[in-house]
Amino acid sequence: MKILHAIANLDYSTGGLPRSCLGMARAVARRGHEVTIITTDRNIADTLREDGNGHRTGCGVVIEAYPGSFPRRWETSWALRRRAQELVPQTDVVHIHSLYFFHAMVIGGLCQRFGVPYLVRPHGTLVSHVYRHHRPRKLLMELIFQNRGLRKAAGLHFATEEEWRLAQPYALNARGCIIPNGIDIDSFNDLPPRALLQQHYPAIGERKVLLFLGRLHVNKGLNIAIDAFAQLASERDDVHLVLAGPDGGMRAAAEAWARKAGIDDRVTFTGLVTGEDRAMVLAGSDVFVLPSLGESFGMSVIEAAACGLPLVISDRVNLCTEFVTANACLVAPLSAKAFAAQLSAVLQDPGAARMMADRALNLVRCNFTWDGVGRRLEEAYQQVIRDRKLPLLA
């Protein structure tokens, strides 16, 4: 099969969407298919290595990245459009990532024009609190192209049952598949020593590390994480909070909250972590915490589980259903008091925390590896090519 992924950018600082797209593409390419990603060149050099034939990754995935145009806020690229006119007719199936951007309009329209079947992965944009954000601007785009793009798709791709449930009122298409993101589980077998994080950030000392890993964005519940940690820190002096991730507009506010709570000397900001640095913060931490106000999936949850960390996450993280069913995490509502209580429970009973973390690791190995995800994506693509549509979602 010839498969084309279309995404606004592969800039890791924008969140987990680029990681998801790259992982999916590689997983299917490993199964012997020709996979191309078309995108803009926003911070592409920080994500991929270049060679003489353009931007490439391993496992046979070709990344074609094109310069942006005005208006850049919409991730516009007329060069991308020109190339897409050549690529789309040569493709068996197209996978469009996210909504409301230039690439979604262009690629969706070209698929309809050339009769190429396509899937749309909303990446959480159809969940109510995100759907309502910037509603007038989105309404205009829906009228111009986005509603038609959803209706004409062979189906929608959701990462969890919960994402599909929340998206139903706005999806405009009842066909689709539910296939999660994954990880390369073997890459977590040889983690760096725990002491490396302490050496890199001496302020941690010998304290236990509570890790938040994600973009510092208003949607991530940073105020809850900091307030919960402040409550915990007032009762014990052996804990330290690490906030690892790029600034999504909330770092200054988070630093101010920590100063106001008098815990700024026990909070470390790392900025964006990738590759070895990402492995370092995961391997050097003791508990993972994510008080997100809404998470369509949560790649960092899977990564933390793969590293054997006990998980304390909000009930707005869509993955929590699977992990709660397996008794593999602790869940809290969006309350600093509730998060502090759950974090305290993990620290007070390390034996129970260890067993919970083991169950989470086993869940990831069974359900969230790229090998398994690649097989399921391959089956979905084959069905789309054969039937021109996916089954109705229950």
Secondary structure as UniProt FT lines:
FT   STRAND          2..6
FT   HELIX           12..14
FT   HELIX           17..29
FT   TURN            30..32
FT   STRAND          34..40
FT   TURN            42..43
FT   HELIX           44..46
FT   STRAND          50..51
FT   TURN            52..53
FT   STRAND          54..56
FT   TURN            59..60
FT   STRAND          61..66
FT   HELIX           72..74
FT   HELIX           78..87
FT   HELIX           88..90
FT   STRAND          93..97
FT   HELIX           102..114
FT   STRAND          118..121
FT   TURN            123..126
FT   HELIX           128..131
FT   TURN            132..134
FT   HELIX           135..141
FT   HELIX           142..146
FT   HELIX           147..152
FT   STRAND          155..158
FT   HELIX           161..167
FT   HELIX           168..170
FT   STRAND          175..178
FT   HELIX           185..188
FT   HELIX           195..200
FT   HELIX           202..204
FT   TURN            205..206
FT   STRAND          208..213
FT   HELIX           218..220
FT   HELIX           222..233
FT   TURN            234..235
FT   STRAND          239..244
FT   HELIX           251..261
FT   HELIX           264..266
FT   STRAND          267..271
FT   HELIX           275..283
FT   STRAND          287..290
FT   HELIX           299..306
FT   TURN            307..308
FT   STRAND          311..314
FT   TURN            315..316
FT   TURN            318..319
FT   HELIX           320..325
FT   TURN            326..327
FT   STRAND          330..332
FT   HELIX           336..348
FT   HELIX           350..367
FT   HELIX           370..387
//
